Amino acid sequence: QEQLVESGGGLVQAGGSLRLSCAASGSILSTNAMAWYRQAPGKQRELVATITVGGDTYIADSVKGRFTIVRDNAANTVALQMNSLKPEDTAVYYCNALTDYGLLEWGRGTQVTVSA
């Protein structure tokens, strides 16, 4: 059923790090640009980072310098490395594929909670 599966979330203290992983069915990850989004309580889902098939990346200003997006080819996953975490980073994090037909059905996401 699941085309996108996020993992790696958890509870961390401010200043800590967390690495999220995104696995996708078939050749989704190898043929599409991928993206990480997040949605905090009461807020809209926002784009956090993207990575093209060729490896070019985009990082949102709000997390630039702290987060990086990386393709882990060996594991066939796309990771979001989160460093220097802040309480405002608390959200459910989702990954998705930027296909020619739009985004895929959203996965369950993974919860990231950063305590002060």
C-alpha positions, 0 to 999 in steps of 0.5 A: 500500500505505502509508496512513501515511508518516512522514519527516524523521527523522535524526541530530541533536545534543542541543539541535537541532531536527527537523521530522517529517512525516506523510502519509496516504492520501485524506481521512484527515488531514482527517477524523480526529484525528492522533497521533504516537507513538514507540518507543525500543529495549526500550520500549513505543510511547508517545503523544507528541502529538495534534491534533484536526480542529479543531486542539486539541492534546495534548502529552505531559509528557515533551516538553511545551514542546519539541515541537509538533504542527501540521497543514500544510494546504497540504501535507496533512500533520501535522508534529511540530516537535521542538526542544531535542532530548535523547538520550532522545528517540531513538526511531522515530517513528510517526504514526497516525489516531484513527479511529472504528474505532481506529488504522490499520496502522502505517507504517514510522516514521522514526528520530530519533537524538539524540547527546549 
